[in-house]
Amino acid sequence: MTTTLISNAEILNEGIRQQGDLLIKNGRIEQIGGQITAPADAKVVDAQGKLLIPGMIDDQVHFREPGLTAKGSMATESRAAVAGGITSFMEMPNVNPQTTNIEALEAKFARAAEVSVANHSFYLGATNDNLDVIKSMDPSAACGIKIFMGASTGNMLVDNPETLAGIFANAPVPIATHCEDTPMIAANEAAARAKYGEAVPMHLHGEIRSREACIKSTKLAIELARKHGARLHVLHISTADELALFEPSKSLASLKDANITAEACVHHLYYSDEDYARLGAQIKCNPSIKTEQDRLAILDAVRRDVIDIIATDHAPHTWEEKQGTYFNAPSGVPLVQHALLSLFEHYHAGALSLETIVQKTSHAVAERFNLKERGYLREGYHADLALVDLNAPYTVSKDNLLYKCQWSPWEGQTLRSTIAGTWVGGHHVFDGQNASQQPVGQRLSFNR
């Protein structure tokens, strides 16, 4: 493995910035800070004027393998991820076959070992009839249990009260929930169809997948977690109203054993319902993008540590699928290649600090999921790094998209920062232009 010296960087880690060097040896961070003499065999990367941070750990992606690989695959989407400064991902179970037993889970790990450029773990999916699998699982086998408390895609709705109680009482790993109330959404869909037929305007998505549906389901998840002492992580908060349900100002150290934590996604921080007129189904996702007031409230909750983690919910569909009518166009957005860059837009606008971005995309994820030796720039830790040029504009175009679906809602837009390099386990997997094809990603391990 190549020994690498990254020199003259502005190193940002654990809220501290320092100018200096970082030495990578045998896949780990050997030394940090000051001027380091390059070993004779070292590759030297001059990072003058650039920011060096721990790579983003994305706790929510859909890479579509197995069974849905026309949309994306572990190979293609992990390459897009590292081009976006994401070094590790946690992938969801609504594929085909669904990841609802240990055999399917281990098959995904085996496939990732063959093709993934990024580090990886996978959620075991909950259903109404696999409680015994959940109870007996090894805590080191998966990053968490995923419960669709509202139907999204893949027909994995868990709506049996006894099953839900059993999962919250017995899950040996964190529970991640998609919270929307299905009966409320179904009633809204029926009302929209009665009024518009099949020609429902796309901008009504935020009303059909309504705030009331999110609030009701999130309240239920929190009640169950408190009753049973479960470790609950509520995914992709999309309304201002839900924020009052979570405790403010949680410390980073407290996340390891926290009862309840919350996540926001980059698209809910960036877009509002005002963008449906321009982007239509490109930003149709579940839970829906809602109002500008919701967007600003979620952004403020990130600053106040009410929101603990920022993720993507990367969920590609083909361009052809997205051209359908409201009821036919699937929900989901490709995001991993531009997620960090979109967060740096908030930095440039004065809305988020660089320290907050790093905490929410790396440190906090490592703490919440008890990740072993990742998520920080520390000597002895795995060398999972992103090098960022905050002053090099980047225009998103089809020519530089690495998603298999070959489209992005940011297409044609110039973002103010660039990912100048990414290292996964010490391997230089993205050089600012090209992503590696080498499957160097490792299975994530946990301190459980």
C-alpha angles and dihedrals in degrees: 000000000000118000108224132195115198104197137193095012129151097237116206118190135144092356095306127111122201135168113233151081136303124204122207119198129168091355095303138093105266100178138359133198141022122033112324121197109236115240113240092253096044127120107225121215115191106216097178110158094010135110120237116203138160110275117261116265106211110205095189127046138137109212092173099229127161111034104358101063096135084078099042144318138214089258098050099037095045088055090051088048096055089046084059095049094259110137101174135030139189112211132210130241103231096104130109113297092025117239095243102126135047094252092058090045094053091045088060092050090051091051093047090053088058099047117008120112090190133059113264153191133174137220122236107230121232121224134175090264111036101076091120090057091051094048093051100041122120108248089226093055099081143012091241151314116280118212121188097207085175122036114258116153131331099038094264099137113152106203104146106113093210092051092048091050090048093052094048091047097047112026108128092200135043116294116227115197137199101208119203127121109241100201091053092050092047090053091050091049091051091051092049092048091049090054102038106017108212092334096083109158113245092230089069091069090095090056096044094048084041135194089241090059091052095046095049094050095043090051090053093050092050092048091052093047093051093045095050101029092241125164100245126187113186111209131219104358107206107175137065089224095064093056092074088063093067131072116254128231101017111178121239091242092055094060094079093071100019118142095214132017134171136219134203125198128224095243093053087052093048110034135049135186087274087074096060090083090060102033106024114176091004088083097034104125141145120279089033128242104254137186132332087247089057091048093052092046092052090048089052090048089056090055092048094049092243085119107054104186138029117210138160113234084211105197116166126198128177118269089241091057091051091057092070128107121274095277094041102044107089123232119247141085133219105238118146098094094056104027098101091040090055090052091052087056086064088051092052089049091052094245100112132027122229088240091057093048092052093046095050096044101041121002096046094046091052091051097044094049095036092238116190116240098335138102098053140071096241131143108261094023124117110277099244103152144159125204114206131194103203092187102049111092117221124200115207112227140154088257093066101034115114097184113114089229089059099216138094135183086232093058110135092016124118113223118199099232138051135209100236097183145350130203124195114192089340094308115125096230099165126031099185093273111038134038122217122249092208115115095227097142116122132214109261115241129204139214096233 
